[in-house]
Amino acid sequence: MNRKDLLSSLRICFVLLVFVAAFALPVLFIKAQANFQEAIQTANKLELEKAKLKAEIDKVKGDMFDLMGEMINMISEALSELTLNFNIYFKLIPETEESETATTTATTTEDVIAEEAMEQSAYYGGQTALPQATVSCPLPVTGQLVYTVSSISEPMVTQVALDPGNVEYDTVQTVMVDVADSNELPITGVTGIATTDTTTYPFELTQKSGTETSGTWQGSWTLKDSICLQFRIQITASSGSGTSNFVISIR
């Protein structure tokens, strides 16, 4: 092959390469763009599935906390009933029916006076314990108790204040709770349950300051029992993000 034929062959090959490139490159570009769009769609689907999975996990957490709260209430009620039966069995609480029967059997004024004197002597001599509702068990502090807390789920409970902390029989205790929703969803309600030796006291809290997504809620309850054996405050906060529970065991 002479030089002229070689140049002619090279020109033909170059033309063919240009022709192939002119048709093949757009096809390859379109295919690459389609693959890129498909990859973006796949990534978006994965993010959506991730968000759904997170929502399901949060829901399961909320259900678990609700179940734990119900279990705590059931255990508290069972302990209250057991304590009450124990006190009645060992005569730690005066029985009204027996006192009324003893009074009706006294037929003279002297008998009534003698019987009342015996009851008072036994009462102050330690043979009969005071009613449990009048027992006072002071706490280490007498002022306000402030707890910095951190609930797991939304809305977040960040602080609980009890005023006074040393609650006594027939005393009103004010409970102040700081609640915030980091998802900027409105807080729909805050409730509380105070658990003492033999009684539980549900109470509602209302918002006193802040915004609909972050603020201070306040409620109160009155002690008609004793706190010698146990004293807990359970807080439940609800918002558009779900429900969170928090228990403060004071005693």
GUVO-955505 format. One record per residue (C-alpha): residue in one letter; x negated, y, z. Coordinates in steps of 0.5 Angstrom, whole numbers, plus 500, padded with zeros to 3 digits. Each point is the difference from the previous one (the first is absolute). Layout:
N
<site a; <X; Y; Z>>
...
//
This chain:
251
<site m; <500; 500; 500>>
<site n; <497; 507; 498>>
<site r; <500; 506; 504>>
<site k; <506; 503; 496>>
<site d; <505; 494; 502>>
<site l; <498; 500; 507>>
<site l; <502; 507; 501>>
<site s; <506; 499; 496>>
<site s; <502; 494; 505>>
<site l; <498; 504; 506>>
<site r; <505; 505; 498>>
<site i; <505; 495; 499>>
<site c; <499; 498; 507>>
<site f; <500; 507; 503>>
<site v; <507; 501; 497>>
<site l; <502; 494; 502>>
<site l; <498; 501; 507>>
<site v; <503; 507; 500>>
<site f; <507; 497; 497>>
<site v; <500; 495; 506>>
<site a; <498; 505; 505>>
<site a; <505; 505; 498>>
<site f; <506; 495; 501>>
<site a; <497; 496; 506>>
<site l; <498; 505; 504>>
<site p; <507; 503; 501>>
<site v; <503; 493; 501>>
<site l; <495; 499; 506>>
<site f; <501; 507; 503>>
<site i; <508; 499; 500>>
<site k; <498; 493; 503>>
<site a; <496; 503; 505>>
<site q; <505; 505; 502>>
<site a; <505; 495; 501>>
<site n; <496; 496; 504>>
<site f; <499; 506; 504>>
<site q; <507; 502; 501>>
<site e; <502; 493; 502>>
<site a; <494; 500; 505>>
<site i; <503; 507; 503>>
<site q; <507; 496; 500>>
<site t; <497; 494; 504>>
<site a; <497; 505; 505>>
<site n; <507; 504; 501>>
<site k; <503; 493; 501>>
<site l; <495; 498; 505>>
<site e; <501; 507; 504>>
<site l; <507; 499; 500>>
<site e; <500; 493; 503>>
<site k; <495; 502; 505>>
<site a; <505; 505; 502>>
<site k; <506; 495; 500>>
<site l; <495; 496; 504>>
<site k; <498; 505; 505>>
<site a; <508; 502; 501>>
<site e; <501; 493; 502>>
<site i; <495; 499; 505>>
<site d; <502; 506; 503>>
<site k; <507; 498; 500>>
<site v; <498; 493; 503>>
<site k; <496; 504; 505>>
<site g; <506; 504; 502>>
<site d; <504; 494; 501>>
<site m; <495; 497; 504>>
<site f; <500; 506; 505>>
<site d; <507; 500; 500>>
<site l; <500; 492; 502>>
<site m; <495; 502; 505>>
<site g; <504; 505; 503>>
<site e; <506; 496; 500>>
<site m; <496; 494; 504>>
<site i; <498; 505; 505>>
<site n; <507; 502; 501>>
<site m; <502; 493; 501>>
<site i; <494; 499; 505>>
<site s; <502; 506; 504>>
<site e; <507; 498; 501>>
<site a; <498; 493; 502>>
<site l; <495; 503; 505>>
<site s; <505; 504; 502>>
<site e; <505; 495; 501>>
<site l; <495; 495; 504>>
<site t; <498; 506; 504>>
<site l; <507; 502; 502>>
<site n; <502; 492; 502>>
<site f; <493; 500; 504>>
<site n; <502; 506; 504>>
<site i; <507; 497; 501>>
<site y; <498; 493; 502>>
<site f; <495; 503; 505>>
<site k; <505; 505; 502>>
<site l; <495; 506; 498>>
<site i; <506; 504; 498>>
<site p; <506; 500; 505>>
<site e; <506; 497; 497>>
<site t; <506; 504; 500>>
<site e; <505; 494; 501>>
<site e; <497; 497; 506>>
<site s; <500; 507; 504>>
<site e; <507; 501; 498>>
<site t; <502; 493; 503>>
<site a; <496; 502; 506>>
<site t; <504; 506; 501>>
<site t; <507; 497; 499>>
<site t; <498; 495; 506>>
<site a; <499; 505; 505>>
<site t; <507; 501; 504>>
<site t; <498; 505; 505>>
<site t; <496; 507; 500>>
<site e; <495; 497; 504>>
<site d; <499; 494; 495>>
<site v; <499; 505; 495>>
<site i; <495; 505; 503>>
<site a; <496; 494; 503>>
<site e; <500; 497; 493>>
<site e; <498; 506; 496>>
<site a; <494; 501; 506>>
<site m; <498; 493; 498>>
<site e; <500; 502; 493>>
<site q; <496; 506; 501>>
<site s; <495; 497; 504>>
<site a; <499; 494; 495>>
<site y; <499; 505; 494>>
<site y; <495; 504; 504>>
<site g; <496; 495; 503>>
<site g; <498; 497; 493>>
<site q; <505; 494; 500>>
<site t; <504; 502; 494>>
<site a; <496; 504; 495>>
<site l; <502; 506; 497>>
<site p; <504; 500; 493>>
<site q; <495; 500; 495>>
<site a; <503; 506; 496>>
<site t; <497; 504; 506>>
<site v; <493; 497; 500>>
<site s; <495; 506; 498>>
<site c; <493; 497; 497>>
<site p; <496; 507; 499>>
<site l; <495; 500; 494>>
<site p; <493; 502; 501>>
<site v; <502; 507; 497>>
<site t; <506; 505; 502>>
<site g; <500; 504; 493>>
<site q; <501; 499; 493>>
<site l; <497; 494; 497>>
<site v; <497; 501; 493>>
<site y; <498; 494; 495>>
<site t; <497; 501; 494>>
<site v; <502; 494; 495>>
<site s; <500; 498; 493>>
<site s; <505; 495; 497>>
<site i; <499; 495; 495>>
<site s; <505; 502; 495>>
<site e; <504; 506; 497>>
<site p; <502; 505; 503>>
<site m; <494; 501; 505>>
<site v; <501; 501; 507>>
<site t; <494; 504; 502>>
<site q; <502; 502; 508>>
<site v; <505; 498; 505>>
<site a; <500; 505; 506>>
<site l; <504; 498; 507>>
<site d; <503; 505; 504>>
<site p; <499; 499; 506>>
<site g; <496; 494; 500>>
<site n; <501; 498; 507>>
<site v; <508; 498; 499>>
<site e; <504; 499; 506>>
<site y; <507; 497; 502>>
<site d; <505; 505; 497>>
<site t; <495; 504; 496>>
<site v; <501; 502; 493>>
<site q; <493; 499; 496>>
<site t; <499; 504; 493>>
<site v; <497; 496; 494>>
<site m; <497; 504; 495>>
<site v; <497; 497; 494>>
<site d; <496; 503; 494>>
<site v; <502; 496; 493>>
<site a; <497; 502; 493>>
<site d; <501; 496; 493>>
<site s; <494; 501; 496>>
<site n; <504; 498; 494>>
<site e; <504; 507; 501>>
<site l; <507; 496; 501>>
<site p; <505; 503; 505>>
<site i; <500; 496; 507>>
<site t; <507; 498; 501>>
<site g; <500; 498; 507>>
<site v; <496; 499; 507>>
<site t; <503; 495; 505>>
<site g; <497; 498; 507>>
<site i; <501; 494; 505>>
<site a; <498; 501; 507>>
<site t; <499; 493; 503>>
<site t; <499; 500; 508>>
<site d; <500; 494; 505>>
<site t; <507; 498; 499>>
<site t; <503; 504; 495>>
<site t; <499; 503; 493>>
<site y; <502; 507; 498>>
<site p; <501; 502; 492>>
<site f; <500; 507; 499>>
<site e; <500; 505; 494>>
<site l; <495; 505; 498>>
<site t; <501; 506; 496>>
<site q; <496; 505; 496>>
<site k; <497; 506; 504>>
<site s; <495; 503; 495>>
<site g; <496; 499; 494>>
<site t; <503; 498; 493>>
<site e; <504; 494; 497>>
<site t; <494; 496; 499>>
<site s; <496; 502; 506>>
<site g; <502; 502; 507>>
<site t; <501; 499; 507>>
<site w; <506; 496; 502>>
<site q; <503; 500; 507>>
<site g; <505; 496; 505>>
<site s; <501; 498; 507>>
<site w; <503; 495; 504>>
<site t; <501; 499; 508>>
<site l; <497; 495; 504>>
<site k; <505; 496; 504>>
<site d; <496; 494; 502>>
<site s; <492; 499; 502>>
<site i; <494; 500; 497>>
<site c; <496; 495; 504>>
<site l; <499; 494; 496>>
<site q; <500; 503; 493>>
<site f; <501; 507; 496>>
<site r; <500; 500; 493>>
<site i; <502; 505; 494>>
<site q; <502; 498; 493>>
<site i; <500; 505; 495>>
<site t; <503; 499; 493>>
<site a; <499; 505; 494>>
<site s; <504; 499; 493>>
<site s; <499; 504; 494>>
<site g; <500; 499; 492>>
<site s; <494; 496; 501>>
<site g; <502; 495; 505>>
<site t; <500; 499; 507>>
<site s; <495; 499; 505>>
<site n; <500; 498; 508>>
<site f; <495; 502; 505>>
<site v; <501; 497; 508>>
<site i; <496; 504; 505>>
<site s; <499; 495; 506>>
<site i; <499; 505; 506>>
<site r; <501; 494; 506>>
//
